[in-house]
Amino acid sequence: MRFLLNVIDSRSESATGDEMAAIDAFNDGLRRDGHWILAVGITHPSEAVVIDNRKSAGLESVGPIHRDDQFVAGLWIIEASSRDEALRLAHEGSKACNRVVEVRQLH
């Protein structure tokens, strides 16, 4: 089973040196234990471009689709044998990055 772990923050690239070291160690564990698929940081929502080309509308707008003070600032995509295992890993990831983590299963 694959899961998306969204890292929720109010700033981009805000991790301290200690947090980055903990994230690196968490990532190493994911790789070692066969859970690793992908991990990335994401630019600030102000850099987003929203495209709406339904019915060939050709609309573009700069900035996030959702206006909020918290947003997805990074993510992991992991492999886990169960939802419980994914939640356990999300707890570890949340502790490592010192951020809220949202867990969603991928189909």
Number of C-alpha atoms within 10 A of each C-alpha: 12 18 22 20 25 25 25 19 19 14 15 16 13 12 15 11 9 11 16 15 14 18 20 14 14 19 19 13 14 19 14 10 11 11 20 17 13 14 15 12 14 15 14 17 20 11 11 13 13 13 13 12 10 8 6 7 9 9 10 11 11 12 14 15 13 9 10 9 8 13 19 21 21 19 19 22 20 23 21 20 10 13 15 10 12 23 18 13 20 23 15 16 24 20 16 19 21 18 17 17 24 16 20 15 16 11 6
